[in-house]
Amino acid sequence: MSAKWAYTLAAIISALIVIAFVLDQVRTVSVLEFSLRYAVPLILAAMVGIICERSGVINIGIEGQMLMSAFAGFFGAAATGNLILGTLIGVGTGMILGAFLAVGAVTWKMDQIIAGTVINILAVGLTSFFYVQGQVLPGTTPTVTIPGLSSIPLIGPVVFSNGLFTYAALIIPLLLWVLLFKTRWGLRTRSVGEKPSASDTSGIGVQSFRFWNVMLAGLLAGMAGAYLSIEAAGTFERGFTAGRGFTALAIMIFGAWNPIGALAAAFFFGLTEGVASQLQADEVVAIPQQFINMLPYVLTIVLLAIVSGRVKPPAAVGRPYEKD
Amino acid sequence: MADRRVLLQASGLTKRFPGVVANEDVSLTLHEGEILALLGENGAGKSTLVKMIYGLYAPDEGEVLIKGEAVRLSGPRDAIRRGIGMVHQHFQLVPVFTVAENVILGDEPIRWPFVNMRKAKAEVARLAEEFGLQVDVDAKVEDLPVGTQQRVEILKALYRKADILIMDEPTAVLTPQETDELLNVLRGFAANGVGVIFITHKLREVLAVADTIEVLRGGKVVGTTTPADTDAAGLAQMMVGRSVLLTVEKSPAETADVVLDVVGLSATNDIGLPAVRDVSLQVRAGEILGIAGVEGNGQRELVQALTGLRTCRAQSITVNGADALGKSPRAIHAMGVGHVPEDRETDGIVGPYSVADNLVLDRYDEPEFARMGVRNRGAVTALADELVGQFDIRTPSSETTAQSLSGGNKQKVVIARELAANPALLIAAQPTRGVDVGSIEFIHSRIVAARDRGAAVLLVSAELDEVLGLADRIAVMYDGRLVETISAEEADRGRIGLLMAGHTAEDS
């Protein structure tokens, strides 16, 4: 996807949002709030994909990492009666699963797709088996409203009055962009994902870079999971992540492995879903609910068909590093 | 050299891998300002030796002294810290990074918390200036020609303040002019007190630039000499262990009818850009047409187009008068076209198949080798055993898997298969790439024999010496065009070099 194309699209969408806001303030804000809520786990999960793939490791297990984290976070909070503790349990679970993938895909040099699939299958099995009905959270997560900024029209109520994970999801992509493209860690991470033999001969430890990055990314997958069950929904059901981990991989590609690109792509996904839901709620269009629910999946396929071949993945992605 | 400071001394180095001794009791000494050539065939142990010096392998026995200090290197990082720089045969550069990013990778200037790119660029530009290695620090490496990429590799070593520079087969990818430039740069380093270890199997370069020559064979040092005390024939004999014919003996070509006739062929490369532009050529029975040129100027696409592996546009392509344009590879093969592909590992052999099966890959289904879909193993083995003997393929048996053979013997399998059918036209792309000197001699003699039998031969090679030695007529390919065709007698290394670098016939 060329940058020009992306900027044009972003400009058109922004203009449409402003026009909509002028026409109907209440509905526009509500659609945008919905869109952001929808986008948050996708953003965080896409960052997981970006960190892993920029390091040369495919993480197809994001879905499973999120699902287990959502599960552990929710039941951790319910069992301990402490939301913060539950959240930490959820995030920690993500990191443990990151380490799980790192051991398989990096240390043991397993086929990376299989290593990720193992996590996905394990997650579905464990979270279904240990699922208990009727648990409730000890309260709700706080909404942090930033004084001043939150009174900006349109942007204020949407962006500056949210839970902590939502703020994190908006800040982390910017931070990750700076880390990837401006710091030593980023230069080395990208070299490891593009041409690990060049990193190795320059004295960079390819294996350890990949290991720690995959584990670190697991932490973000944990945040995405904990957000879903604790901050967004306040509940947990079987199959709760509903393919968001895979959608996030599509968003990563759509955003050309760039954190800011993925942030925009995730919001675009959310917006599509938000607009469709609003139209249906208003009975403007009589589409059955099932078709609305299909929307993110259809959109994923369409977008991937458009961008595939136009963006280039990191050259060494998917290949365990072997010294010659 | 004896009065200069010793930069590096290795003594009694031995490295064993399961089943082979890669290096046995190897020693070398490198002084300040010395260019030491390590000469040897593929598999002679040159790479293993320098990998031990660079810390990529730990020696099983022996010791390495760097500037008088005995060291046990823990890895490249350690070697770099002690002033050893290595320019690898396969460039270790990140294609999507800029020149400056590649040079600083692993040793980045920092202005916390960021990489100080401004300082990095200034430093790289200063080094490039100082050592006469012109390069744009902001250019992306993937956009640069290989000669420039190599400069980036050298800059990487210089940036790390290397005073011992190891160059692994640095001229394999260069034009003759680029090679001369590089040799000059190396002389400049030596004048500045840098010690250079120069690995190659090209005798001409060794004689031109080395102060000291150490020859390896079968993992052992077989001799140390200087250019003043030896010549090409002497070095070749040391490398191979017997006397070798460096020039191909051949009689003048006796040409007959046109076999391959190509008019106006154009083709694109893998990403859809024009690679072959309006090429016309003719090859007659009984002659070898050699196509010289730096790799990546469309030779690969030309060969693929002619053998049916790549779609192309052309006014006509005929083989012995029959239309070959748009035919499948199999149909073209059936017209009497043999093909030695440039990448034998992927296109020439099926690694996990036996040598015998590889030898009948193109004919396994013919009545002689199969009846009603059932293979006649006996006939296959009989033919294979015959070809193994005839083409001197060194293999434990014809049932051994092809992938376990050495590069030279794999190539002999390909050559044997393609020549066994007595093709009217042989298209040979880089037929001796990565092949040892002894096998090169053999393969060359086979190609000449095919010519003498009356076959038309189209030889595509990036090795100018090979083209000069074998071809009866020489065409130079640059940027997708055949820029000029010269008869072999008139061929002149310097002029062809200029044509390969894109100079037109007028200004050469």
Interface residues (C-beta under 8 A of the other chain):
Chain A: K182 T183 R184 L187 R188 R190 S191 E194 K195 S197 A198 S199 D200 T201 S202 G203 I204 A315 K323
Chain B: L56 G75 P76 R77 I80 M86 H88 H90 Q92 L93 V94 P95 V96 F97 E101 N102 I104 L105 G106 D107 E108 I110 P113 F114 V115 K156
